[in-house]
């Protein structure tokens, strides 16, 4: 299993958390694109893709927690 260690905290972040954070970054990038002239339609699509990616990350993390509790 791939986990990231946050320095000084001792908290392991799972792959789902990393995917969700990446999705938020993509959504913010889409918001920036909507403010540029001529890229509004593309920015909306990028923003929606980022929201979907965040949702997928949340589902991955929830499944990981559910399987960890079941063990």
FIDO-838041 format. One record per atom (N, C-alpha, C, CB): atom name; residue in one letter; z, x, y. Coordinates in steps of 0.1 Angstrom, whole numbers, plus 2048, in hexadecimal, padded with zeros to 3 digits. Last residue first. Glycine has a CB too. Layout:
FIDO-838041
- a:r:z:x:y
- CA:A:Z:X:Y $
...
***
This chain:
FIDO-838041
- a:r:z:x:y
- N:X:859:792:7C7 $
- CA:X:85C:79D:7BD $
- C:X:86B:79E:7BA $
- CB:X:857:7AA:7C2 $
- N:X:857:780:7DB $
- CA:X:856:77B:7CD $
- C:X:85A:785:7C3 $
- CB:X:848:776:7CB $
- N:X:858:78F:7F2 $
- CA:X:863:787:7EF $
- C:X:863:782:7E0 $
- CB:X:864:77A:7F8 $
- N:X:83F:79A:7F1 $
- CA:X:84A:7A3:7F0 $
- C:X:857:79C:7ED $
- CB:X:84C:7AB:7FE $
- N:X:82E:785:7F4 $
- CA:X:82E:78C:7E7 $
- C:X:83A:795:7E6 $
- CB:X:821:793:7E5 $
- N:X:834:77E:80E $
- CA:X:836:774:804 $
- C:X:837:77B:7F6 $
- CB:X:82B:76A:804 $
- N:X:82C:795:81C $
- CA:X:83A:791:81C $
- C:X:83D:788:811 $
- CB:X:83E:78B:82A $
- N:X:811:794:817 $
- CA:X:818:79F:813 $
- C:X:827:79C:812 $
- CB:X:815:7AB:81C $
- N:X:80A:77B:823 $
- CA:X:809:77D:815 $
- C:X:811:789:810 $
- CB:X:7FA:77E:811 $
- N:X:80F:783:83E $
- CA:X:817:778:838 $
- C:X:816:779:829 $
- CB:X:813:76A:83D $
- N:X:7FB:796:842 $
- CA:X:80A:79A:843 $
- C:X:813:790:83C $
- CB:X:80E:79C:852 $
- N:X:7E4:787:83F $
- CA:X:7E7:792:836 $
- C:X:7F5:796:836 $
- CB:X:7DE:79F:83B $
- N:X:7E8:775:854 $
- CA:X:7E8:770:847 $
- C:X:7EA:77B:83D $
- CB:X:7DA:769:844 $
- N:X:7E6:786:86A $
- CA:X:7F2:77F:868 $
- C:X:7F3:77A:85A $
- CB:X:7F3:773:872 $
- N:X:7CC:78F:867 $
- CA:X:7D7:799:866 $
- C:X:7E4:792:863 $
- CB:X:7D8:7A1:873 $
- N:X:7BE:777:86C $
- CA:X:7BD:77E:85F $
- C:X:7C8:787:85D $
- CB:X:7AF:785:85D $
- N:X:7C5:774:887 $
- CA:X:7C9:76A:87D $
- C:X:7C9:770:86F $
- CB:X:7C0:75E:87E $
- N:X:7B7:78A:892 $
- CA:X:7C6:789:893 $
- C:X:7CB:77F:889 $
- CB:X:7CA:785:8A1 $
- N:X:79D:782:88D $
- CA:X:7A2:78F:887 $
- C:X:7B2:78F:887 $
- CB:X:79D:79B:88E $
- N:X:79B:76C:89D $
- CA:X:799:76B:88F $
- C:X:79F:776:887 $
- CB:X:78B:769:88B $
- N:X:79D:779:8B6 $
- CA:X:7A7:76F:8B2 $
- C:X:7A7:76D:8A3 $
- CB:X:7A4:761:8B9 $
- N:X:786:788:8B5 $
- CA:X:793:78F:8B6 $
- C:X:79E:785:8B2 $
- CB:X:795:794:8C4 $
- N:X:772:775:8B6 $
- CA:X:773:77D:8AA $
- C:X:781:784:8A9 $
- CB:X:768:788:8AA $
- N:X:777:76B:8CF $
- CA:X:779:762:8C4 $
- C:X:77A:76A:8B7 $
- CB:X:76E:757:8C3 $
- N:X:76E:782:8DE $
- CA:X:77C:77C:8DF $
- C:X:780:774:8D3 $
- CB:X:77E:775:8EC $
- N:X:753:783:8D7 $
- CA:X:75C:78E:8D4 $
- C:X:76B:789:8D4 $
- CB:X:75A:79A:8DD $
- N:X:74B:76A:8E3 $
- CA:X:74A:76C:8D4 $
- C:X:753:778:8D0 $
- CB:X:73B:770:8D1 $
- N:X:750:770:8FE $
- CA:X:757:764:8F7 $
- C:X:756:766:8E8 $
- CB:X:751:757:8FB $
- N:X:73F:785:902 $
- CA:X:74D:787:903 $
- C:X:755:77C:8FD $
- CB:X:751:788:912 $
- N:X:726:778:900 $
- CA:X:729:782:8F6 $
- C:X:738:785:8F6 $
- CB:X:722:78F:8F9 $
- N:X:727:769:918 $
- CA:X:726:762:90A $
- C:X:72A:76C:8FF $
- CB:X:718:75E:908 $
- N:X:72A:77D:92C $
- CA:X:734:772:92A $
- C:X:734:76C:91C $
- CB:X:733:768:934 $
- N:X:71A:790:935 $
- CA:X:720:792:928 $
- C:X:72A:788:924 $
- CB:X:726:7A0:927 $
- N:X:712:78C:94F $
- CA:X:708:78D:945 $
- C:X:70D:78E:937 $
- CB:X:6FF:798:947 $
- N:X:72C:79E:95E $
- CA:X:720:795:960 $
- C:X:716:797:955 $
- CB:X:71A:798:96E $
- N:X:74C:79D:94F $
- CA:X:740:7A4:953 $
- C:X:734:79B:954 $
- CB:X:73D:7B0:949 $
- N:X:75F:78D:944 $
- CA:X:760:78F:952 $
- C:X:754:797:958 $
- CB:X:76C:796:956 $
- N:X:75C:78F:929 $
- CA:X:758:782:92F $
- C:X:758:783:93F $
- CB:X:762:777:92B $
- N:X:765:7A8:923 $
- CA:X:757:7A6:923 $
- C:X:753:799:92A $
- CB:X:752:7A6:915 $
- N:X:781:7A3:924 $
- CA:X:77B:7AC:92E $
- C:X:76C:7AA:92F $
- CB:X:77E:7BB:92A $
- N:X:783:793:90D $
- CA:X:786:78D:91A $
- C:X:781:796:926 $
- CB:X:796:78D:91C $
- N:X:77C:7A6:8FA $
- CA:X:773:79A:8FC $
- C:X:776:793:909 $
- CB:X:775:790:8F1 $
- N:X:792:7B6:8FC $
- CA:X:785:7BB:8FF $
- C:X:77B:7B0:901 $
- CB:X:780:7C4:8F3 $
- N:X:7A5:7A4:8F2 $
- CA:X:7A6:7A9:900 $
- C:X:799:7AF:904 $
- CB:X:7B1:7B3:901 $
- N:X:79C:7A2:8D8 $
- CA:X:79C:796:8E0 $
- C:X:79D:79A:8EF $
- CB:X:7A8:78D:8DD $
- N:X:7A0:7BC:8CE $
- CA:X:793:7B7:8CF $
- C:X:792:7AA:8D8 $
- CB:X:78D:7B3:8C1 $
- N:X:7BC:7BC:8CF $
- CA:X:7B5:7C5:8D8 $
- C:X:7A6:7C1:8D9 $
- CB:X:7B5:7D4:8D1 $
- N:X:7C2:7A9:8BC $
- CA:X:7C6:7A7:8CA $
- C:X:7BE:7B0:8D3 $
- CB:X:7D5:7A9:8CC $
- N:X:7B8:7B6:8A5 $
- CA:X:7B2:7AA:8AA $
- C:X:7B6:7A6:8B8 $
- CB:X:7B6:79F:8A1 $
- N:X:7CB:7CB:8A4 $
- CA:X:7BC:7CE:8A6 $
- C:X:7B5:7C2:8AB $
- CB:X:7B6:7D4:89A $
- N:X:7E1:7BC:89C $
- CA:X:7E1:7C3:8A9 $
- C:X:7D3:7C7:8AD $
- CB:X:7EA:7D0:8A8 $
- N:X:7D8:7B3:883 $
- CA:X:7DB:7AA:88E $
- C:X:7DB:7B0:89B $
- CB:X:7E9:7A3:88B $
- N:X:7D6:7CB:875 $
- CA:X:7CA:7C3:877 $
- C:X:7CC:7B9:882 $
- CB:X:7C7:7BC:86A $
- N:X:7F1:7D3:875 $
- CA:X:7E7:7DC:87C $
- C:X:7DA:7D4:87E $
- CB:X:7E4:7E8:873 $
- N:X:7FC:7BF:867 $
- CA:X:800:7C1:874 $
- C:X:7F6:7C9:87C $
- CB:X:80E:7C7:875 $
- N:X:7F0:7C3:84E $
- CA:X:7EE:7B7:855 $
- C:X:7F1:7B8:864 $
- CB:X:7F5:7AB:84F $
- N:X:7FB:7DB:845 $
- CA:X:7ED:7DB:849 $
- C:X:7EA:7CE:851 $
- CB:X:7E4:7DB:83C $
- N:X:81C:7DE:854 $
- CA:X:813:7DC:849 $
- C:X:804:7DC:84E $
- CB:X:815:7D0:841 $
- N:X:833:7F5:860 $
- CA:X:82A:7EA:863 $
- C:X:81F:7EA:858 $
- CB:X:824:7ED:871 $
- N:X:854:7FD:85C $
- CA:X:847:7FE:856 $
- C:X:83F:7F2:85A $
- CB:X:848:7FF:846 $
- N:X:86B:80D:871 $
- CA:X:865:801:86D $
- C:X:857:803:867 $
- CB:X:865:7F7:879 $
- N:X:877:823:87D $
- CA:X:879:821:86E $
- C:X:873:814:869 $
- CB:X:887:822:86B $
- N:X:877:82B:897 $
- CA:X:87C:81D:894 $
- C:X:87F:81C:885 $
- CB:X:872:813:898 $
- N:X:86C:844:89B $
- CA:X:879:841:8A1 $
- C:X:87F:833:89D $
- CB:X:878:841:8AF $
- N:X:84B:839:897 $
- CA:X:854:844:899 $
- C:X:861:83F:8A0 $
- CB:X:84E:84F:8A1 $
- N:X:841:823:87F $
- CA:X:843:824:88D $
- C:X:84E:82F:88F $
- CB:X:848:816:893 $
- N:X:82A:828:866 $
- CA:X:838:82A:869 $
- C:X:839:82B:878 $
- CB:X:83E:836:862 $
- N:X:816:812:853 $
- CA:X:817:81B:85F $
- C:X:826:81C:862 $
- CB:X:80F:816:86B $
- N:X:809:810:832 $
- CA:X:813:80C:83C $
- C:X:813:816:847 $
- CB:X:821:809:837 $
- N:X:7F8:805:816 $
- CA:X:7F7:80D:822 $
- C:X:800:807:82D $
- CB:X:7E8:80D:827 $
- N:X:800:808:7F4 $
- CA:X:800:800:800 $
- C:X:800:809:80C $
- CB:X:80C:7F6:800 $
***
